[in-house]
Amino acid sequence: MSVLERITSKDAIALEEKHGAHNYHPLPVVLSRGEGVYVWDVEGNKYYDFLSAYSAVNQGHCHPKIVGAMVNQAETLTLTSRAFYNDRLGPYEKYVTETFGFDKLLPMNTGAEAVETALKLCRKWAYEKKGIPENEAQIIVCENNFHGRTTTIISFSNDPVARKNFGPYTEGFVKIAYDNIEALKEALEGGTNIAGFLVEPIQGEAGVYVPSDNYLKEAKALCEAHNVLFIADEVQTGIARTGRLLATCGNCSCIDKHCSGTPEVKPDILILGKALSGGAYPVSAVLANDAIMGVIRPGNHGSTFGGNPIAAAVGMAALEVVKEEELAQNAFELGVLFRDELNKFIPNCSVVKSVRGKGLLNAILINDAEESSTAWDICMALKENGLLAKPTHGNIIRFAPPLVMNREQLLDCISIITMTLAQFEK
Ligand SMILES: *Cc1c(COP(=O)(O)O)cnc(C)c1O
C-alpha cells in the first residue's frame, strides 16, 4: 500500500467494529509497524510497547535474526505436516530440549493448545503409569488462573466472563487457592486420583501476582512426595521475561548469571509459547522426560501445523537471540531499576498503591475500585504520552516491555509513566 492509500486509525477501527467479532476491547490505537522496543501507528506516531503482545515479543519487534530465519525458511519449505519428516524439526527439538534440560518436546502452535497437550499427557501418564482408574484422574489448578480459552481450559477458570454460557464444562479439575501451600497439601492428602498440579509461576493475567519465595519449591516437593506431576505453565513467564530463562528456572543449562542461589524448581511438564517465537509466528511446546512423554504414541495427539519447518526455524532463532543478547540478565537488571524507581515515586503519589513483579514482568496497582475506569484512563493518557500498556483486571496495569530495551530507554519510559501518573493526582 502506498502512503496515500494507508487507512486511518478511525477507519481501521470502524472496519473491525463492523466486520470483526467483538471478542477483545483494544485500546484505540492502530499499529502498522514495529522495531525493537517501538511501535508506530498508522498516523506515524511512535510508542514504547509496554505489553509486548502479552510477553510474546520479548526479543523486540521484527528482530532481524528471527525475521531472517522466518523469511529464509518460508522461501524454502513451509509445511509438510507430520505425515512426513522435515529437516528442521529434529535439530530444533534437540536444541530446545538441551536448552531446558528435558528428554522430549511435543510441538504445538498456541499456548492454549500446549496447555491442552500437557493436560492430556498428564492424564494418560496417570492411567498408564500411576495406575489411576480410567476416567478418574483429577488435576489440581489454582484460583484466578489463566491458561487460555479452549473449552477444557475455561472449565477450570473462575473468571465469569471467560466461562459463562460456555458449558457444559470438562470435569476432572480441583481448584485451590494460589500461593497457599497448605491448600495444596490438603488437596494432595485429602484428594483421590490426583494426577497433576498445573500452575503459573507468576500469575500474569491475574495481575502479575508473584507467589511467596518458597512456594514453587515446596509445591514441587509435595507433588513429588505424592507422585503427582508438577506442570508449569510458563507461556507468559518463560523465555527470560522474569529475569531468568524460566521463572521456575530449574535444572537447565541456564545462561543466566542470576540463576544460582535462587530456588530451583524443575517441572515434570513444562509449557512454553508466546516468546518461544519472539512473536513472529505461533510456536508453542510441551517438554517432559521420557518416563512421561513416552505414553504418547502415534495418533494420540497432533496438529497439522505443529512442528512445521517455519516454526522450527523461528523457534530456534528466537532462543538463540535470548542467549546471544543475554536477555534474561537484562530483564533482571532493568526489572530492579524499574521497581526501585517506581518505589521512590509511589510514596508521593495517591493514584498508585504499589508496584510488583519480577524481571520485566511488572504491574502497578491503581488506588481505585476494580470497576473504576481509572486504570483505563491512565492507559489512554500513557498512549498520548507515547507509551502503550493495558489494564488487566480493572485496576491493575501490567508493564512488560520487550527485553531488548536498554537502560536509557527504560529511564525515559519511567519518566513518561511517573509524569502521566502525576496528571491523575487530585
Ligand atoms: C497467553 C497465555 C496462555 C494462552 O496462550 P495463547 O497463545 O493465547 O493460546 C496460556 N497460559 C498463560 C500463562 C498465558 O499467559
The ligand as an SDF file (V2000), in Angstrom:
LIG
                    3D

 15 15  0  0  0  0  0  0  0  0999 V2000
   -1.2510  -16.3440   26.9840 C   0  0  0  0  0  0  0  0  0  0  0  0
   -1.2440  -17.4970   27.9000 C   0  0  0  0  0  0  0  0  0  0  0  0
   -1.7710  -18.7430   27.5160 C   0  0  0  0  0  0  0  0  0  0  0  0
   -2.5170  -18.9560   26.2090 C   0  0  0  0  0  0  0  0  0  0  0  0
   -1.7270  -18.7180   25.1030 O   0  0  0  0  0  0  0  0  0  0  0  0
   -2.4540  -18.4660   23.6750 P   0  0  0  0  0  0  0  0  0  0  0  0
   -1.3100  -18.4740   22.7080 O   0  0  0  0  0  0  0  0  0  0  0  0
   -3.1350  -17.1550   23.7690 O   0  0  0  0  0  0  0  0  0  0  0  0
   -3.3920  -19.5860   23.4650 O   0  0  0  0  0  0  0  0  0  0  0  0
   -1.6650  -19.7950   28.4010 C   0  0  0  0  0  0  0  0  0  0  0  0
   -1.0870  -19.6420   29.6020 N   0  0  0  0  0  0  0  0  0  0  0  0
   -0.5810  -18.4630   30.0050 C   0  0  0  0  0  0  0  0  0  0  0  0
    0.0510  -18.3680   31.3420 C   0  0  0  0  0  0  0  0  0  0  0  0
   -0.6530  -17.3470   29.1860 C   0  0  0  0  0  0  0  0  0  0  0  0
   -0.1950  -16.1670   29.5980 O   0  0  0  0  0  0  0  0  0  0  0  0
  1  2  1  0
  2  3  1  0
  2 14  2  0
  3  4  1  0
  3 10  2  0
  4  5  1  0
  5  6  1  0
  6  7  2  0
  6  8  1  0
  6  9  1  0
 10 11  1  0
 11 12  2  0
 12 13  1  0
 12 14  1  0
 14 15  1  0
M  END
$$$$
